[in-house]
Amino acid sequence: VVSTQSTGPTCLQRMLPLVKQVVRNIPKLESDFIFDILMKIAHIADLSNWHELQQVPTIEELFGDPLDKVTYLRPIELSSGYATTDDYLNVYFRLLRTECFSAIQKGIVDFKKGNLDERDMSVYHKVSVDNIEIQHTKIVISLQFHLDKPVRNWSKSQKLMFGNLLCLSANGEFTDPIWVTVADRKPELLQNKRTIGVEMISFHQDIDVASLILRLMKTLEG
């Protein structure tokens, strides 16, 4: 007997491997039919809730199946078009989200395995909070960091560009992710102090920005 708190599409997707085991003893034609129906149910349920997807990767996604291999990704319709506006947004949002996050998901997995290619993802160590200030109604946190391979000229570097998504982890395992975006990039500060201004992302959390900042400071000090 199993008990789950979720009956949503993610739960259905996770149950499919179990269904495969259950239907092994059923005649092939019947088992294929049953599994195909369940796949369609999970697919439809997942598509119907696309607007509830978080705008940053969840922990389950970071350590789950590759985002570009999930079953609910559909190709762009070039000839037949879309039945509704919601269907159009569903396809494009999922594809864009996968394109944005599949690289960081793979990078984190490779980093934990010890085979990360530094060309795929940059890793910054010894991160600490240097300053907190308000810039144009947003809270910007200055972070100091260490980079194993120094950048000669930050003004020409493509690292830590404005708007880049960063994932902070105190334990180094990324089971405690705090997501921020680059909000204030000054090449001279990067060159002299290794300092970058970031803005907290709060819409994926159940707590407010102030609590996130306190958590960030406590995390990095620890």
N, C-alpha and C positions, 0 to 999 in steps of 0.2 A: 504494500500500500504506500502511495506517495501523496504528499500534500503540498500544494503550492499556493502562494498568495496572489499569483498573477494568472489571469485567464486570457491575457491579451495575445497579440501576434507573436511576440518574442517567445512566450511560453509554448505556443504551437510549434514554432520553428525548432525549439529545443527538444520537443517530444518526438520529432520525426525519426531520429536515430533509434529511439526505443521502439517505435512502431515497426521499424525495419526488422528488429529482433523478434518481435511478436509474430509477425506475418511469415516468418521463415517456414513454419510448419503447415502453412496454408498452401493449397495448390497454386502454382505459379500464376496462372491467369487471374485467379481471384485475388491473390496477394498484390499483384501489380495494379489491379483495378483499385483496391482499397487504398494502397499507398498513393496512387495518382490522385484520388479524390481528396485525401488528407493534404497533399501538397497544394492542391488548388484552394482548399479552405484556408490554409495558412497563408498562402499567397494573397488571396483576396482580403483576408483580415488585416494583413500587414499593410497592404496598399491603402486600405480605408483609413488608417491612422498615421499616414505619412506626416501630417501637420503637427503631430505630437512628438516627432523625433527631436531630440536635443540638438542644439546647434554646435555642440562640441562632442567629441567622442566620449562615450561612457566607459567605465572600467571594463564592463563586459565586452564591449567592442574592441578595446585596446588589446585584450588577451583572448579574444574569440577568433572565429574564422576570419580570413582576410576579407576586408570590406568589399573588395572588387570581385569576390567570388560568391556573394550572397545571392539567394535565389530570387529575391524580389526586385532586382535591378532589371529594368526593361530598356531596350534600345530606343533611340529616337525614331519616331514615326515619320518617315520621309514621304510616303505616298498616301497612306490611308487617313492620316490626320488623327485627331483626338476627339473622343466622344463629348467631353466637357472641358471647361477651363480647369476644373479641379484635377482632372486626369492629366492635362498638360503640365500643370505645376508639379504634380506628383512625380512624373517622370524626370523632369529637369532638376527638381530639388534633390532627389535621391542621387542622380548622376553627379551633380555638382558637389554634394556633400561627400560622396565617395571619392571623387577626384581630389578634394581638399584634404581628406583625412587618411586615405589609405597609405600615403607615404610615411606619415608620422607614426601610424600604427606599425608598419613594417620596420621602421627605424628603431622603435622602442623594443620590439621583439628581438631584432638583431643585436641591439645593444646589450640586452640581458643575456643573450647567448654568447656574447663576446666576439661576434663576427660582423660588427657594424662597419660599413664602408663610410669613411668620413665625408665622402662626396654626397652621400645620401641624406645625412642629418648631422648637424653640429651639436656638440654636447659641451655645456658650460658648467664648470665646477666651482666650489667654494663661493656660492651665491649668498649675498647678504644685503640687507636693506640699508641704503645709504641716506635716503631722505624721502620725505613725503610732502607734496605740495599740491595746491589746487591751481589748475590751468584751464581757464575758459570753462568753468563749471564742472570739470572732471578732475578726479583725484589721480594724480600721477605719482607713481612710486619709483624712485631711483634705485636700481639694483647694481651692485658691484659683483663682478664675476672673474673667474680665471678660465682662460682658454689654453688648452695644451699646445696648440700650434698658433703662435702669435700672428696677428694680422698686421702687415707692414703699413698699409695705408687705409684707414677706415673710411675715408671720404670716397674711395673708389671701390670699396668692398660691397658685396651683395648680401653680407650677413646682417642680421638684425635690422631689416628694413622696416619702415613705417607700416604698421598693420599686420606684421608677421605674428603668427600664433605661436606662443611659447608654453611649454608644459613644465611646471616646477615640481620637483619631488624631493622630499627630505630624506626618505629612506633609500633612494636610488633604485627602487623597484617599480616605481610609478603606480603603486597601489594607492597612493595618496595624492593624486594629481590636483594641482591648482593651475588653472588656465588664465593666462594673461595675454595681452597684445601689446606690441611696441607702439607707444604713443608719443614719445619724445626722443628723437635720435639726433644727438649732437656729435659729429665726428671728432671734435676736439676732446670731448669728455671720454669718448670711447678710446681715443688714442692715448690720453694721459692717465685716465683713472679707471678704464674698463667699466664705465658706467652707462647704463641704458635706462630710459624712462618707460615704464610699462603701466598699463591700465588693467585693473582687475575685470574679469568677466563674471557677472553675477547672475545672468539669466538662467544658467544651468544649475544653480545652487538653490537650496532651500533657506539660505540665510542672506542677510543684507551685506552690502559692500563693507561696512565698518567691521562686521564680524569676520569677513574674509581677510581684511587687512591685518587684524589681530592674529588670526590664524596663520597668515603668511609670515609675520614677524616672529611668532613663536616657533614656527616650523624651521625658518632659516637660522634662527639663533640656536636651535637645538642641534 
